[in-house]
Amino acid sequence: MAAVSGTARRVWKAVAWYVNGVTGQSRYVAYVAHERERHPDRAPLTEREFWRAHYAQQDADPGARCC
């Protein structure tokens, strides 16, 4: 029974990791980790501020997006 529970837990973690990567949620986590490591004197943006800046940058420089 414990083996099944452990397998289910690993599968759930893998699915959650994949979904976070596809939806971009891992970007904010990576940003906060970067800010804390490289710029400990600065307070990182809130998640809302981060996404506003991210989308503003995408709108300013669309790059290879189709639309």
N, C-alpha and C positions, 0 to 999 in steps of 0.2 A: 504494500500500500504506500509506503514511504517513497519508493522508487517512482511510482506513478505521480505522486504529488510533486516530487522534484522535477520530473520531466515536464509536467504541466506548467510549473513555475518558470522553467527555462524557456518553454515555448511562448508563454505569455510575455516574458521579458524581451524575447526576440521580435515578437510582433509589435510590441510597444516601441522598441528601438527603431524598427523599420518605419512605422507610421510617423514617429517624430521626425525622422529624416526626410520623408517624403513631404510632409506638411511644412517643414522648415522650422519646427519648434526647437530643434537642436541648435539652430543658429544663435538664438538668444543665450542659451546656456554656454555656448562656446565664446560668445562675446563677453559675458560676465567673467568667465574664467580667464580670458585674455586680459581684460581690464585689471583684474585683481593681481595677476602675475606681473604684467608689464607696467601698469600705472597704479600702484597701490595708493598713491596720494589723491587720486580722483575717484569720485563716487560714480559708479556706472549708471547709465541711463536706466530708467524704469523700463519694464517690458513694453509699455505703451509708447514711450518716447523712442525706444529702439525701433519699433516697427514703423512709426511715423517717419523717422529718418531713413530707414531702409527703403520704404516705398517712395519717398521723395527723391532719393538718389536714383531709383529705378526709373522714375518719370523723367528726371533730368537727363539721364543717359540710358536710353532703352537698350542699347547694344544690339544683340541679335534677336531680340524678341520679335515676334511676328506682328504684334498689334501695339 
